[in-house]
Amino acid sequence: MKKMNVSAVAVNRMLIAGIILLGAGSVYGCYLLQGFLSQRALETNHAKIDVNMSREEIQKMTTLQAYLGQHADKVSDAASVVAQSKEYQYQDQIVRDLNEFATKAGVRVLGFDFPADAAVATPAAGGLKTIKATITLQNPVKYRSFLTFLQLIEQNLTKMQITEIGVTPVDDDPTNINSPSIGLEVYVQ
């Protein structure tokens, strides 16, 4: 009979161990299933938020399209203003460059004279166009400073070429000049 008791105890222990393993496996399986379901719920919530945001964006775009349709005349006016300012954008860069050169050379620019219409540009090589411009400097100018200014213009990166120079001597000081003006040909796109 002892053999049966030992067998029964072993079977009992095996059943208890099996029940514990089955319970632990069930708990672990529930834990994994809960993590999987939480991840899916999070993805679903994000998808809902994305859909709602897309709807709001579509509504905003529809409203904007209707507004633009109602105000088409103002939109075309704004487009023409932008187009005109873009045509003259090159002037800002040229003025900045020349003022920088003048500061380096120790001369002062009084004014710039560009053509009134950007359509005055004449075709040049490589798809570029040339625009004529005139610079007037303040009187009197030291001759060496004037030469430095000319040299800086010739060495610039914006491709300006000097086409004419106008100066008059100062009778009582041969190191100065009066009425300095410089004609430029500027290459633009």
Secondary structure, 3 states (H helix, E strand, C coil): CHHHHHHHHHHHHHHHHHHHHHHHHHHHHHHHHHHHHHHHHHHHHHHHHHHHHHHHHHHHHHHHHHHHHHCHHHHHHHHHHHHHHHHCHHHHHHHHHHHHHHHHHCCCEEEEECCCCHHHCEECHHHCEEEEEEEEECCCEEHHHHHHHHHHHHCCCCCEEEEEEEEEECCCCCCEEEEEEEEEEEEEC
